Amino acid sequence: MNDLFRTVPITLHNARSAYPLVYLHDASISLDEWVQFVRHQCQSPSGETGVIAIHDLRGMIHALFCYRVDIDMHACRRLCLANLLVARVPGNAVDKTIVNSANDLAARLGCASITLDQPFGRCIGCSYCNEVPLDTLTNPLHPISGSTRH
């Protein structure tokens, strides 16, 4: 990877060490909720789901992401990344480490491609919804939290 950052899997044993970054991005998530989330992500015995953290030489976590193996429309294995949290630092070493980590993980898990899930929030106050009167929509389709776009 590089000399500044290292990749480490997040497990139940070290989940608490990643919580400050999670809290920085969303203070509404409690430590207990985070640990429960990690427990759920890491329950696959095959290792096809999990959480990866990027830390510096001091052990401070600067980024993390969740991953899962999925099958694409060509029946090929695909590595799906989600919940990418990055603490911005000068330079692009963290970003490069994330990319290298994802590439290494995809190769190890036999995935032909990598996707990054982009969650949609509810359409409260967005310009499109404000322009279209709600009564004209018979079945309003609003992206919901947790949905993805590839």
Summary of the structure (lengths in Angstrom):
residues: 150
radius of gyration: 17.7
end to end distance: 26.6
largest distance: 57.3
contacts: 380
relative contact order: 0.15
helix: 31%
strand: 26%
